Amino acid sequence: MMLFRFAPMVKKYNRPYLLIRPGTGEHDPDGVWQPAKPIQIPLKGHFQPVNAKLQQAEGGKYTEDDRALYTTNIHTPGDLIEYKGVQYTVDGPDDRDYCDVNKYLVKKVVANDPV
């Protein structure tokens, strides 16, 4: 199978974003528990709005606030990322065995979103 190399083309449009991993809390020298601080990992990728066709096809699962992320990095579903001060969760990758760029659909984190 032929592998298409789109990474150099997408690299031109990449913008920085943060991958946020939960940290681990620890006790200070006095034995007082210090809460965990999240670990922020800087990465680069290209964000695009989710098209209207996909919003309708998935039964309204995606909104206009959600984005498609094109990146050479690998994410797992549920990863928390931050782009331009807005947090998103990675919904899942598209199968792209033929390409060196990964595509993920990311959903905007809403504070009062039902579980």
C-alpha positions as CSV (number, residue, x, y, z in Angstrom):
1,M,0.0,0.0,0.0
2,M,1.2,3.5,-0.9
3,L,1.7,6.0,2.0
4,F,0.8,9.6,1.1
5,R,3.1,12.2,2.8
6,F,0.9,15.1,3.7
7,A,2.9,16.1,6.8
8,P,5.1,18.7,5.0
9,M,2.0,20.4,3.5
10,V,0.1,20.4,6.9
11,K,3.2,21.6,8.7
12,K,2.8,25.0,7.0
13,Y,-0.6,25.5,8.7
14,N,0.3,24.0,12.1
15,R,-0.5,26.0,15.3
16,P,0.5,25.2,18.9
17,Y,-1.8,23.5,21.3
18,L,-1.4,21.8,24.7
19,L,-2.0,18.2,25.6
20,I,-3.1,18.2,29.3
21,R,-2.2,15.1,31.4
22,P,-3.3,14.7,35.0
23,G,-0.4,15.1,37.4
24,T,0.2,13.2,40.6
25,G,-0.3,14.9,44.0
26,E,2.4,14.5,46.7
27,H,3.1,15.3,50.3
28,D,5.3,18.2,51.1
29,P,8.1,17.9,53.7
30,D,5.6,18.8,56.5
31,G,3.3,15.9,55.5
32,V,0.6,18.1,54.0
33,W,-1.0,16.8,50.9
34,Q,-0.4,19.0,47.8
35,P,-2.9,18.6,45.0
36,A,-1.8,17.5,41.6
37,K,-0.9,20.1,39.0
38,P,-1.7,19.1,35.4
39,I,1.2,18.5,33.1
40,Q,1.0,20.5,29.9
41,I,2.8,19.1,26.8
42,P,3.2,21.5,23.9
43,L,2.3,20.0,20.5
44,K,1.4,21.3,17.0
45,G,-1.5,20.6,14.8
46,H,-4.0,22.1,12.4
47,F,-7.6,22.7,13.5
48,Q,-10.6,22.8,11.2
49,P,-14.3,23.3,11.9
50,V,-16.5,20.1,11.7
51,N,-18.5,20.3,8.5
52,A,-22.3,20.5,8.5
53,K,-22.6,17.1,6.7
54,L,-20.9,15.3,9.6
55,Q,-22.9,17.2,12.2
56,Q,-26.1,15.9,10.5
57,A,-24.8,12.4,9.8
58,E,-23.9,11.7,13.4
59,G,-27.4,12.6,14.6
60,G,-26.3,16.0,16.0
61,K,-23.4,14.5,18.0
62,Y,-21.1,17.3,16.8
63,T,-21.7,21.0,17.1
64,E,-20.2,24.0,15.4
65,D,-17.9,24.4,18.4
66,D,-16.3,21.1,17.8
67,R,-13.2,20.7,15.6
68,A,-11.2,18.3,13.4
69,L,-7.6,18.1,14.4
70,Y,-4.9,17.1,11.8
71,T,-1.6,16.3,13.4
72,T,1.4,13.9,13.2
73,N,1.0,13.2,17.0
74,I,-0.9,10.3,18.3
75,H,-3.8,10.8,20.7
76,T,-6.1,8.4,22.5
77,P,-9.8,8.9,22.9
78,G,-10.5,11.0,26.0
79,D,-7.3,13.0,25.9
80,L,-7.8,16.6,27.0
81,I,-6.3,19.3,24.8
82,E,-6.3,23.1,24.9
83,Y,-6.3,25.3,21.8
84,K,-6.6,29.1,22.0
85,G,-7.8,28.9,25.6
86,V,-10.6,26.4,24.9
87,Q,-10.4,22.8,26.1
88,Y,-11.4,19.9,23.9
89,T,-11.6,16.1,24.4
90,V,-10.4,13.8,21.7
91,D,-13.4,11.8,20.5
92,G,-11.6,9.3,18.4
93,P,-9.3,8.9,15.4
94,D,-10.4,8.3,11.8
95,D,-8.8,5.3,10.1
96,R,-6.0,6.7,8.0
97,D,-3.6,3.9,7.2
98,Y,-2.7,5.5,3.9
99,C,-1.5,8.8,5.3
100,D,1.2,10.1,7.7
101,V,-1.2,12.7,9.2
102,N,-3.7,11.6,11.9
103,K,-7.2,13.1,11.9
104,Y,-9.1,13.4,15.2
105,L,-12.5,14.8,16.0
106,V,-12.4,16.9,19.2
107,K,-15.4,18.0,21.2
108,K,-15.4,21.3,23.1
109,V,-15.5,20.8,26.9
110,V,-18.7,22.3,28.4
111,A,-18.9,22.7,32.2
112,N,-22.6,21.7,32.4
113,D,-22.6,19.0,29.8
114,P,-24.6,15.9,30.8
115,V,-22.6,12.7,31.3
